Each structure stands twice: as structure tokens, then as C-alpha cells.
């Protein structure tokens, strides 16, 4: 069964709880979606069943409903549009003894039903005719085959069921080991070929992913030029783009945008080989070049990369084709190509801020990048905050104070071709690891680091979280100042505090104290008292977004630095900051006016004049 997103487990009653837990054993990353009011404990709760199911379906999320089939059918009926893109939808009885694929039978649901029935010791109710008669779903081929004319599948299947025989042109074990009525004299045909062949209601055409595309290009060659070269080469050779099983090049092109653009066009991640690996292909090259050898250390990039990716028994199918700044070639393997085991990919480093720690404050982009990563690098506590969402990933834990070791480890891991997430709480670009990543890259100038794909994603910072919990203290100009003098001299920090005080900024103090550093917050308070009122609002926010979160309102004169610890952010208002209350005085809010009151006053005065 092809890889697909983790399914949503829909639980409508507590009677299906045990089955839901068994399904989570099979799908460790699946979340239980429970109907509020009927299900006490769920990862996600919903109140409107039909709307929730339709949203999941439209987002292409596989759905496993632990409920009656009719419920899923009625709820999803308004969302049904295109049979060719529907996600698997299955109904599982409360006891788990029956698994019914309702939608997406040939898009994974039938296979999933069989696997789940075996796991639950139940029975799969498969009703698709071709599955029952021939033990094969012709419109759901394995990942290394592509059906070129799915629009003809329904009619073709009807011919099969009427008793007609099939002539197989080409070979693939998925077809030869099925129960299809194969006969060399058959009047129906199934063609397995990398060539572009027109199908029909009496001819199904499958393209095996047996071709490797090799690419060479000058530095910064345009995506448009390289893509055009590749597509024109395929067209001239009469080859289907769906037969491309791998896209590869030499490792010095690992960061070349055009190579990755072409790979993405064919649904692949580009793979790369060293010059020595490509030089080993020289006896098979049709266009060896001494000029290329002098430049990169091998006699051919595009032909060599194609042959290396297609394996030791491959042959060059289409020799080097050239455009002004690029080359490409095709090699054919006798077997389908698994691109995940050839060469190595460009390494990726995702620099991720996860916010204060709770799931609701973590961005979808951060969750996606963490989900895609193979390795996670962080201070151990930050990874603990991610809970079960990082199950199965390799953790690289580092202690406090080991920031440089953390970043170096992340860069080195990514340089081996891994997908690495460097994780920090809050926003990783604010007093965190992101700046050290780029500083080390600039200072060290290592080629393997220079070739990495790097993506930085923001997180909700401590000052945003504190401001939201306290009201709206950042409504006007503000700044942040770290009171840690570990990396910045105190004289410089003191100048910044004085400048912010004179400028009347709202100030968020990061790292206000530590076990050994207790005087800086005292000094900062004394400086501010020289420039703003003693009753200036102050917010003391600790463990934001976590179970033991506390947010305390006080004033500048009453701020006691001895009550603050290293997990606390201290926010001091400007001279304009105010507090107000709601809930009959039970809840205090801080805010900093931006001038709307004055604007409203002028508007009212102008209205009175009229």
C-alpha cells in the first residue's frame, strides 16, 4: 500500500473506544476525533459531524469511522465530486469485527481494509468486482507503475467481467501474478512500456518507472531552460514523463534550483552522486568529455548520472542532449527504480520555532516540517514538549549552554543528506538558534553546509504570548532586551535600557535573571523609574502556554526581581500603558493606547460642528 497521510479516527460513541485504541496501535500517528458530548477524551473534538467529515474529506485526509456505514455516507454525500482523487473512507464496526471500504477502494481503501481486518481479527467487506474476480485493482497500480488512461478503466473492466481475454505486452509481476485471464491471443491488451502509447477502452497502458534522468547544467541555469530541454528530449524520444523513476546529477549541483525544479516536475526528490561515482560509468558513456573531467572530475555528468541512478545493469537509452547551459540524458534499468536507495538527496535543515509549547500555538508549517524531518536536534525539554508527534524520529538531545554544539550537529547531520529539524521554543529567530546557524555558515565557509536547503519557520514568541495573556500591551512601539551578559557586555545592555527608557518604548525583558545572575533586573527597574511613572504596568509571565502558566500584573515600583526566575518574561509598559478590568473587576488587562481615543475625539468634534 502506498504511503498516505495518517487517517482521522472518527469516534462517535464510547462503545467504540477499544477499537479506536487498536487502530491507533496500527496507525501510531493517527488522531482520535471525538464527538463532543458523547466522547469524553479525544485528540480533537468536533460538534457538527457532517461538517467535520466533509472538511477532512476535502483536505484529502483518509477517514476511518468507528460507526455505521450509513452515517459516513449521509455525511459525505454533499462532498463527493471526483472519484479519481477521493481519499480512502472506511467504516469499522464498534467491535472491530467488520471493516467496510466505502470510498477510494482503488485509492488505498481496499488494501487498508484487508490490513485492518487482519489487525482487528475481523473481516474486510470488499465489493469491488475486479478485486473479487481477478485479485487485482487495475486502477490502483503499485508505486512503480503509472496507468496512462484511467478514463478507459471502467469500460475495460466491463470487458474483463464479460469473459474476454487479455494479451500482456511487456512485463510486471503485479500483472503476471494476478488472476487476470492472460492469453497471447486475447483481444484486450495491457501494455507495459516507457514509450508514449495511446490507450483505449480495449487497451490499458502502464508506464513502469524504469528510466533515470541525468542532468548537468551551468551554475544558476534557469529552471525554464532546463525544464524545456528535458521535456523536449522526452517528446523527441517518444517517452512518457511517467516512466521517469529518478532524477539525478553530480553532488556539486546539489543546491542547483533548476535540478530540483525538474525533479519536482516528475514527483521526485533529486539524488546526487560524487564525481568518483560518475567517473565509474565512463565505459558506458557515448559522449565522454575531457573538458568536463577537468572541471568536475568525471567524463560526463548527465550520461553518468543517468547510468549511476539506473544501476549496474542499465544501458544508455537517450544520449546527452544539450541546450545553451544544460544537458540531459536517459538510462534504462531492467527493473523499476527505487529513488530512495540511490545516490543521496540534498540535505535539509529546518530551523523551527515551536512557540511556548502547546499544540494550539504551534504553526501548521512548523508541524509539517517536524513531521517531514528524520532527525530532531534540540535542548531535550523542547523535544519533550512535542510529545507523541515525534514518535519514531531520531532525537539528538543537548543541554543548556550547548548552543553551538547543537547547531553544528544539526548542520553536520543535514550535510549527510538527512532531513533535520533544529527546534527551539518560542520563535527560533529571537534570542535563539537561527542566528547562530547563519553565523557559523558564514564563518566556516564549508562546502557541504553551503549546499544545504535551509528553511526557517517562525513560532509564537514569549513576548507575543505574554502580551496576549495580559491584554494588548504591545499596541504601540516596543522593543526587546536580553538581560543576559553571557554574550553581551553589561555596559552595552545598560545603554540599550537607557535608550529604550528615554524613547518610552514598551520593553520585554528576556533572560531577566538566572541562578547566578540576580542584579541586572534590579538595575533595569531603577533606570526605568527615572523615566516613567512608578505606577507603570508591569507583566510577569512564566511558563507561557504550559500547565503551570502564571501571568501577574504589578507596577514598576512594586516589581520585585527576587520573585522572577529564568523561565519568566518581564514586560514593562510605556508611560502611556494602562490597565483596565472586566468581569466586575475580577480580570485585569494591560494595554498601550495607539491614539485611537484622540482620533475619535476629533471625529466627534467635527461631527458636532456639522
DAWODA-V588703 format. One record per pair of residues at least 4 apart in sequence whose ideal C-beta (glycine too) atoms are under 6 Angstrom apart, sorted by the first residue. I is the first residue (numbers start at 1). GAP is how many residues later the second one is. D is the distance in Angstrom with one decimal. If there is no record, write none. Layout:
BEGIN
i=I gap=GAP d=D
i=I gap=GAP d=D
END
This chain:
BEGIN
i=1 gap=107 d=5.9
i=1 gap=110 d=4.2
i=2 gap=141 d=5.3
i=4 gap=58 d=5.9
i=4 gap=104 d=5.8
i=5 gap=56 d=5.9
i=6 gap=21 d=5.6
i=6 gap=23 d=4.0
i=6 gap=24 d=4.6
i=7 gap=20 d=6.0
i=7 gap=23 d=5.3
i=7 gap=55 d=3.7
i=7 gap=57 d=4.9
i=8 gap=25 d=5.1
i=8 gap=48 d=5.2
i=8 gap=53 d=5.3
i=8 gap=55 d=5.5
i=9 gap=11 d=5.3
i=9 gap=14 d=5.4
i=9 gap=21 d=5.2
i=9 gap=23 d=4.9
i=9 gap=55 d=5.3
i=10 gap=23 d=5.3
i=10 gap=55 d=4.2
i=11 gap=5 d=5.5
i=11 gap=9 d=5.1
i=11 gap=21 d=5.5
i=11 gap=23 d=4.8
i=11 gap=28 d=5.1
i=11 gap=55 d=5.4
i=12 gap=23 d=4.9
i=12 gap=55 d=4.8
i=13 gap=25 d=5.6
i=15 gap=79 d=4.8
i=16 gap=4 d=5.8
i=16 gap=50 d=3.6
i=16 gap=78 d=4.3
i=19 gap=47 d=5.4
i=19 gap=77 d=4.1
i=20 gap=12 d=5.4
i=20 gap=46 d=5.7
i=22 gap=98 d=6.0
i=24 gap=6 d=5.7
i=26 gap=93 d=4.9
i=28 gap=363 d=5.6
i=31 gap=12 d=3.9
i=31 gap=13 d=5.6
i=32 gap=10 d=4.8
i=32 gap=11 d=5.0
i=33 gap=11 d=4.7
i=34 gap=5 d=3.1
i=34 gap=8 d=2.7
i=34 gap=11 d=5.4
i=35 gap=4 d=5.3
i=36 gap=9 d=4.6
i=36 gap=11 d=4.9
i=46 gap=6 d=3.9
i=49 gap=26 d=5.8
i=50 gap=25 d=4.1
i=53 gap=22 d=4.6
i=53 gap=23 d=5.7
i=54 gap=25 d=4.3
i=56 gap=5 d=4.3
i=56 gap=7 d=5.6
i=57 gap=19 d=5.7
i=57 gap=22 d=4.9
i=60 gap=27 d=4.9
i=62 gap=25 d=5.0
i=62 gap=26 d=4.5
i=63 gap=26 d=4.7
i=64 gap=26 d=5.0
i=64 gap=28 d=6.0
i=65 gap=7 d=4.7
i=65 gap=26 d=5.2
i=66 gap=26 d=5.2
i=67 gap=4 d=4.8
i=69 gap=22 d=4.1
i=69 gap=31 d=5.4
i=72 gap=4 d=5.8
i=72 gap=19 d=5.5
i=72 gap=30 d=5.8
i=86 gap=17 d=5.1
i=86 gap=18 d=4.6
i=87 gap=17 d=5.5
i=88 gap=16 d=4.0
i=88 gap=20 d=4.6
i=88 gap=21 d=3.6
i=88 gap=24 d=5.5
i=89 gap=13 d=4.8
i=89 gap=14 d=3.9
i=90 gap=11 d=5.2
i=90 gap=19 d=5.8
i=90 gap=23 d=5.8
i=91 gap=9 d=4.6
i=91 gap=11 d=5.9
i=92 gap=7 d=5.3
i=93 gap=4 d=5.8
i=93 gap=5 d=4.4
i=96 gap=24 d=3.8
i=96 gap=26 d=5.2
i=97 gap=25 d=4.3
i=98 gap=24 d=5.8
i=98 gap=25 d=5.8
i=99 gap=14 d=4.6
i=99 gap=17 d=4.9
i=99 gap=18 d=4.7
i=99 gap=23 d=5.7
i=99 gap=25 d=5.0
i=100 gap=25 d=4.6
i=101 gap=4 d=4.9
i=101 gap=8 d=3.7
i=101 gap=9 d=5.3
i=101 gap=12 d=4.4
i=104 gap=5 d=4.2
i=105 gap=4 d=4.8
i=105 gap=5 d=4.6
i=105 gap=23 d=4.9
i=106 gap=31 d=4.6
i=106 gap=33 d=4.6
i=106 gap=34 d=4.0
i=108 gap=4 d=5.6
i=110 gap=16 d=5.5
i=110 gap=21 d=5.8
i=112 gap=4 d=6.0
i=113 gap=11 d=4.1
i=114 gap=10 d=4.9
i=116 gap=4 d=5.9
i=117 gap=5 d=4.7
i=117 gap=6 d=5.5
i=117 gap=7 d=3.9
i=126 gap=5 d=5.3
i=129 gap=32 d=6.0
i=130 gap=4 d=5.4
i=130 gap=7 d=6.0
i=130 gap=8 d=5.9
i=130 gap=27 d=5.3
i=131 gap=6 d=5.5
i=134 gap=44 d=5.8
i=134 gap=45 d=4.3
i=134 gap=46 d=5.2
i=135 gap=43 d=5.6
i=135 gap=44 d=4.3
i=136 gap=42 d=3.8
i=139 gap=11 d=5.6
i=139 gap=14 d=4.5
i=141 gap=4 d=3.8
i=141 gap=6 d=5.6
i=142 gap=32 d=5.4
i=144 gap=65 d=4.8
i=144 gap=192 d=3.5
i=145 gap=61 d=4.8
i=145 gap=63 d=5.8
i=146 gap=61 d=4.6
i=146 gap=96 d=3.9
i=147 gap=59 d=5.8
i=148 gap=51 d=5.6
i=148 gap=57 d=4.2
i=148 gap=59 d=6.0
i=149 gap=50 d=3.2
i=149 gap=56 d=5.8
i=152 gap=4 d=5.5
i=152 gap=47 d=5.6
i=152 gap=49 d=4.7
i=155 gap=46 d=3.8
i=156 gap=45 d=5.8
i=156 gap=48 d=5.6
i=159 gap=5 d=4.8
i=159 gap=29 d=5.7
i=164 gap=24 d=5.3
i=165 gap=16 d=5.0
i=165 gap=18 d=3.8
i=165 gap=21 d=3.4
i=166 gap=14 d=5.5
i=166 gap=15 d=5.9
i=166 gap=16 d=5.5
i=166 gap=20 d=4.6
i=166 gap=22 d=4.7
i=166 gap=24 d=5.8
i=167 gap=19 d=4.0
i=167 gap=22 d=4.6
i=168 gap=14 d=5.4
i=168 gap=22 d=5.4
i=169 gap=20 d=6.0
i=169 gap=22 d=4.6
i=170 gap=21 d=5.9
i=170 gap=22 d=2.9
i=170 gap=23 d=5.5
i=172 gap=20 d=5.2
i=173 gap=4 d=5.2
i=188 gap=14 d=5.3
i=189 gap=14 d=4.8
i=190 gap=14 d=4.9
i=191 gap=6 d=5.6
i=191 gap=14 d=4.9
i=192 gap=14 d=4.9
i=192 gap=16 d=5.7
i=193 gap=4 d=5.8
i=194 gap=13 d=5.9
i=194 gap=17 d=5.5
i=194 gap=45 d=5.6
i=194 gap=49 d=3.5
i=195 gap=43 d=5.4
i=196 gap=42 d=5.3
i=196 gap=44 d=4.9
i=197 gap=8 d=4.9
i=199 gap=4 d=5.1
i=199 gap=5 d=6.0
i=199 gap=6 d=4.1
i=207 gap=33 d=4.6
i=207 gap=35 d=4.2
i=207 gap=36 d=4.4
i=208 gap=128 d=5.6
i=209 gap=36 d=3.3
i=209 gap=127 d=5.2
i=209 gap=128 d=5.8
i=210 gap=35 d=6.0
i=210 gap=122 d=5.8
i=210 gap=123 d=5.0
i=210 gap=126 d=5.7
i=211 gap=32 d=4.8
i=211 gap=33 d=5.4
i=211 gap=119 d=5.4
i=211 gap=121 d=5.7
i=212 gap=34 d=4.6
i=212 gap=94 d=4.8
i=212 gap=97 d=3.6
i=212 gap=98 d=4.0
i=212 gap=119 d=4.9
i=212 gap=125 d=6.0
i=213 gap=31 d=5.3
i=213 gap=34 d=4.9
i=213 gap=117 d=5.9
i=214 gap=34 d=5.7
i=214 gap=88 d=4.2
i=214 gap=91 d=3.3
i=214 gap=92 d=3.2
i=214 gap=115 d=4.8
i=215 gap=34 d=4.8
i=215 gap=44 d=5.3
i=215 gap=87 d=5.8
i=215 gap=113 d=5.2
i=216 gap=85 d=3.3
i=216 gap=86 d=4.3
i=216 gap=111 d=4.3
i=217 gap=4 d=3.9
i=217 gap=9 d=5.7
i=217 gap=41 d=5.7
i=217 gap=108 d=6.0
i=217 gap=109 d=4.0
i=218 gap=107 d=4.3
i=221 gap=4 d=5.8
i=221 gap=5 d=5.6
i=221 gap=37 d=5.0
i=221 gap=104 d=4.3
i=221 gap=105 d=5.1
i=223 gap=4 d=5.8
i=223 gap=35 d=4.7
i=223 gap=38 d=4.2
i=225 gap=98 d=5.6
i=225 gap=101 d=6.0
i=226 gap=32 d=4.0
i=226 gap=36 d=5.8
i=226 gap=100 d=4.6
i=227 gap=35 d=5.7
i=228 gap=4 d=6.0
i=229 gap=94 d=4.2
i=229 gap=97 d=5.3
i=229 gap=99 d=5.6
i=230 gap=32 d=5.5
i=230 gap=98 d=5.2
i=233 gap=88 d=4.5
i=233 gap=95 d=5.5
i=234 gap=5 d=4.8
i=234 gap=7 d=5.8
i=237 gap=81 d=5.0
i=244 gap=22 d=4.5
i=245 gap=92 d=3.2
i=246 gap=63 d=4.4
i=246 gap=91 d=4.9
i=246 gap=93 d=4.2
i=247 gap=15 d=5.8
i=247 gap=16 d=4.0
i=247 gap=19 d=6.0
i=247 gap=21 d=5.1
i=247 gap=23 d=5.2
i=248 gap=23 d=4.6
i=248 gap=57 d=4.3
i=248 gap=61 d=4.2
i=248 gap=95 d=5.6
i=249 gap=4 d=4.4
i=249 gap=10 d=5.1
i=249 gap=23 d=5.9
i=249 gap=56 d=5.1
i=250 gap=28 d=5.9
i=250 gap=46 d=6.0
i=250 gap=51 d=5.0
i=251 gap=21 d=4.3
i=251 gap=23 d=5.5
i=253 gap=6 d=5.4
i=254 gap=18 d=5.0
i=254 gap=92 d=4.7
i=254 gap=197 d=4.3
i=255 gap=196 d=4.4
i=259 gap=11 d=5.2
i=260 gap=10 d=5.3
i=263 gap=5 d=4.6
i=263 gap=7 d=3.8
i=268 gap=71 d=5.5
i=269 gap=76 d=5.2
i=271 gap=68 d=6.0
i=271 gap=71 d=5.3
i=271 gap=72 d=3.6
i=272 gap=71 d=5.2
i=272 gap=72 d=6.0
i=273 gap=4 d=4.1
i=273 gap=5 d=5.3
i=273 gap=35 d=5.0
i=273 gap=70 d=4.8
i=275 gap=21 d=5.6
i=275 gap=22 d=3.4
i=275 gap=23 d=4.6
i=277 gap=31 d=5.6
i=278 gap=20 d=4.0
i=278 gap=26 d=3.6
i=278 gap=30 d=6.0
i=279 gap=19 d=4.1
i=281 gap=23 d=4.3
i=281 gap=26 d=4.3
i=281 gap=27 d=5.6
i=282 gap=6 d=5.9
i=282 gap=17 d=4.8
i=284 gap=23 d=5.3
i=285 gap=15 d=4.5
i=285 gap=18 d=4.9
i=286 gap=30 d=5.9
i=286 gap=33 d=4.2
i=287 gap=32 d=6.0
i=287 gap=33 d=4.7
i=288 gap=11 d=4.0
i=288 gap=12 d=5.6
i=289 gap=10 d=5.9
i=293 gap=6 d=4.9
i=298 gap=6 d=5.7
i=300 gap=4 d=4.5
i=301 gap=4 d=5.9
i=302 gap=18 d=5.3
i=302 gap=25 d=4.2
i=302 gap=26 d=5.2
i=302 gap=27 d=4.3
i=303 gap=17 d=5.3
i=303 gap=26 d=4.3
i=306 gap=23 d=4.6
i=306 gap=24 d=5.7
i=306 gap=25 d=3.8
i=307 gap=7 d=5.4
i=307 gap=24 d=4.6
i=309 gap=33 d=5.1
i=310 gap=4 d=3.3
i=310 gap=21 d=3.9
i=310 gap=23 d=4.1
i=311 gap=22 d=5.0
i=313 gap=21 d=5.4
i=314 gap=17 d=4.6
i=314 gap=19 d=4.9
i=315 gap=17 d=5.7
i=316 gap=15 d=5.3
i=317 gap=13 d=4.7
i=317 gap=14 d=5.9
i=317 gap=15 d=4.4
i=318 gap=11 d=6.0
i=318 gap=12 d=3.9
i=319 gap=10 d=5.8
i=320 gap=7 d=5.1
i=320 gap=9 d=4.8
i=321 gap=7 d=5.6
i=322 gap=5 d=5.1
i=333 gap=4 d=5.3
i=344 gap=73 d=3.8
i=345 gap=72 d=5.1
i=346 gap=107 d=5.5
i=347 gap=67 d=3.7
i=347 gap=68 d=5.3
i=347 gap=70 d=5.0
i=347 gap=71 d=5.9
i=347 gap=105 d=5.0
i=348 gap=71 d=4.7
i=348 gap=105 d=4.4
i=349 gap=61 d=5.9
i=349 gap=65 d=4.2
i=349 gap=71 d=5.2
i=349 gap=103 d=5.4
i=349 gap=105 d=5.1
i=350 gap=19 d=4.1
i=350 gap=71 d=4.7
i=350 gap=105 d=5.0
i=351 gap=71 d=5.1
i=351 gap=77 d=5.5
i=351 gap=83 d=4.9
i=351 gap=86 d=5.8
i=351 gap=105 d=4.4
i=352 gap=14 d=5.0
i=352 gap=17 d=5.7
i=352 gap=69 d=5.4
i=352 gap=71 d=5.2
i=352 gap=105 d=5.3
i=353 gap=71 d=5.8
i=353 gap=73 d=5.8
i=353 gap=74 d=4.2
i=353 gap=75 d=3.9
i=353 gap=105 d=5.5
i=353 gap=106 d=2.5
i=354 gap=8 d=5.2
i=354 gap=12 d=5.7
i=354 gap=69 d=6.0
i=354 gap=71 d=5.9
i=354 gap=105 d=5.3
i=355 gap=6 d=4.0
i=355 gap=7 d=5.2
i=355 gap=104 d=4.3
i=355 gap=105 d=3.9
i=356 gap=5 d=5.7
i=356 gap=109 d=5.0
i=356 gap=188 d=4.3
i=356 gap=189 d=2.9
i=357 gap=28 d=4.1
i=357 gap=188 d=5.0
i=357 gap=189 d=5.3
i=358 gap=187 d=4.3
i=361 gap=99 d=4.8
i=361 gap=184 d=5.3
i=362 gap=4 d=5.2
i=362 gap=5 d=5.8
i=365 gap=92 d=4.8
i=366 gap=91 d=5.2
i=369 gap=88 d=6.0
i=370 gap=51 d=5.3
i=372 gap=47 d=5.9
i=373 gap=46 d=5.0
i=373 gap=48 d=3.8
i=374 gap=44 d=5.2
i=374 gap=45 d=4.9
i=375 gap=19 d=4.6
i=375 gap=38 d=5.3
i=375 gap=43 d=5.3
i=375 gap=45 d=4.8
i=376 gap=7 d=5.8
i=376 gap=14 d=5.9
i=376 gap=17 d=5.4
i=376 gap=19 d=5.5
i=376 gap=45 d=5.0
i=376 gap=47 d=5.9
i=377 gap=19 d=4.5
i=377 gap=29 d=5.7
i=377 gap=32 d=5.6
i=377 gap=33 d=4.2
i=377 gap=45 d=5.0
i=378 gap=4 d=4.3
i=378 gap=5 d=5.0
i=378 gap=45 d=4.0
i=379 gap=19 d=6.0
i=380 gap=17 d=3.9
i=382 gap=41 d=5.2
i=382 gap=43 d=5.3
i=383 gap=12 d=5.6
i=386 gap=4 d=4.8
i=396 gap=13 d=5.8
i=398 gap=4 d=4.3
i=398 gap=7 d=5.7
i=398 gap=8 d=4.5
i=402 gap=4 d=5.8
i=407 gap=26 d=5.8
i=407 gap=29 d=4.8
i=407 gap=30 d=5.5
i=407 gap=33 d=5.9
i=410 gap=10 d=5.2
i=410 gap=12 d=4.2
i=411 gap=38 d=5.2
i=413 gap=5 d=5.0
i=413 gap=7 d=4.7
i=414 gap=4 d=5.8
i=414 gap=6 d=4.4
i=414 gap=38 d=5.2
i=415 gap=33 d=3.9
i=422 gap=11 d=5.7
i=424 gap=4 d=4.2
i=424 gap=8 d=4.4
i=424 gap=9 d=5.2
i=426 gap=33 d=5.7
i=426 gap=35 d=4.8
i=426 gap=36 d=5.1
i=427 gap=31 d=5.2
i=427 gap=32 d=4.7
i=427 gap=34 d=4.1
i=428 gap=4 d=4.5
i=428 gap=5 d=5.4
i=428 gap=6 d=4.8
i=429 gap=5 d=4.2
i=430 gap=31 d=5.1
i=431 gap=51 d=5.5
i=431 gap=79 d=5.3
i=434 gap=22 d=5.6
i=440 gap=4 d=5.6
i=441 gap=8 d=5.3
i=460 gap=4 d=5.1
i=460 gap=5 d=5.6
i=462 gap=107 d=4.5
i=463 gap=45 d=4.1
i=465 gap=79 d=4.1
i=465 gap=80 d=5.9
i=466 gap=73 d=5.8
i=466 gap=75 d=3.7
i=466 gap=103 d=5.1
i=466 gap=105 d=5.5
i=467 gap=6 d=5.3
i=467 gap=7 d=4.6
i=469 gap=82 d=4.6
i=470 gap=69 d=4.4
i=470 gap=81 d=5.8
i=470 gap=120 d=4.8
i=471 gap=118 d=3.4
i=471 gap=119 d=4.7
i=471 gap=120 d=4.9
i=472 gap=119 d=4.2
i=473 gap=33 d=5.7
i=473 gap=98 d=5.9
i=473 gap=100 d=5.7
i=473 gap=117 d=4.6
i=473 gap=119 d=5.4
i=474 gap=4 d=4.9
i=475 gap=116 d=5.7
i=475 gap=117 d=4.3
i=475 gap=119 d=5.1
i=476 gap=116 d=4.7
i=476 gap=118 d=5.0
i=477 gap=28 d=5.5
i=478 gap=27 d=5.5
i=478 gap=28 d=3.9
i=479 gap=21 d=5.3
i=479 gap=26 d=4.6
i=479 gap=28 d=5.9
i=480 gap=28 d=4.6
i=481 gap=15 d=5.3
i=481 gap=26 d=6.0
i=481 gap=28 d=5.8
i=482 gap=28 d=4.5
i=482 gap=29 d=4.9
i=483 gap=26 d=5.6
i=483 gap=28 d=5.5
i=483 gap=29 d=5.2
i=483 gap=37 d=4.2
i=484 gap=27 d=3.9
i=485 gap=5 d=4.5
i=488 gap=4 d=5.4
i=488 gap=5 d=5.7
i=490 gap=4 d=6.0
i=497 gap=27 d=5.2
i=497 gap=30 d=5.1
i=498 gap=29 d=5.9
i=500 gap=5 d=4.5
i=500 gap=7 d=5.2
i=501 gap=26 d=5.7
i=501 gap=27 d=5.2
i=501 gap=30 d=4.0
i=504 gap=70 d=4.8
i=504 gap=71 d=5.4
i=506 gap=67 d=5.5
i=506 gap=68 d=5.0
i=506 gap=86 d=5.6
i=507 gap=65 d=4.9
i=508 gap=63 d=4.9
i=509 gap=61 d=4.4
i=512 gap=9 d=4.7
i=512 gap=52 d=5.2
i=512 gap=58 d=4.9
i=513 gap=4 d=6.0
i=513 gap=5 d=5.7
i=513 gap=8 d=5.6
i=513 gap=51 d=5.3
i=514 gap=52 d=5.0
i=521 gap=40 d=3.9
i=522 gap=39 d=5.1
i=525 gap=34 d=5.4
i=528 gap=4 d=5.9
i=528 gap=44 d=6.0
i=532 gap=4 d=4.9
i=532 gap=43 d=4.5
i=534 gap=22 d=5.8
i=534 gap=23 d=3.8
i=535 gap=20 d=4.9
i=536 gap=20 d=4.2
i=536 gap=37 d=5.1
i=537 gap=36 d=4.2
i=537 gap=40 d=4.8
i=537 gap=42 d=5.1
i=537 gap=53 d=4.5
i=538 gap=16 d=4.9
i=538 gap=17 d=5.9
i=538 gap=18 d=5.6
i=538 gap=21 d=5.1
i=538 gap=34 d=5.2
i=539 gap=32 d=4.3
i=539 gap=51 d=5.9
i=540 gap=12 d=4.4
i=540 gap=30 d=5.7
i=541 gap=10 d=5.0
i=541 gap=28 d=4.9
i=542 gap=8 d=4.8
i=542 gap=25 d=5.5
i=542 gap=26 d=4.5
i=543 gap=5 d=5.1
i=543 gap=6 d=5.0
i=543 gap=24 d=5.6
i=544 gap=5 d=5.6
i=553 gap=35 d=4.7
i=554 gap=4 d=4.8
i=554 gap=5 d=5.7
i=564 gap=4 d=4.8
i=573 gap=4 d=2.7
i=574 gap=18 d=5.9
i=576 gap=16 d=5.8
i=576 gap=17 d=5.7
i=577 gap=15 d=4.5
i=578 gap=13 d=5.9
i=579 gap=9 d=5.7
i=579 gap=11 d=5.1
i=580 gap=9 d=5.4
i=581 gap=4 d=4.6
i=581 gap=7 d=5.5
i=582 gap=5 d=4.9
i=583 gap=4 d=4.7
END
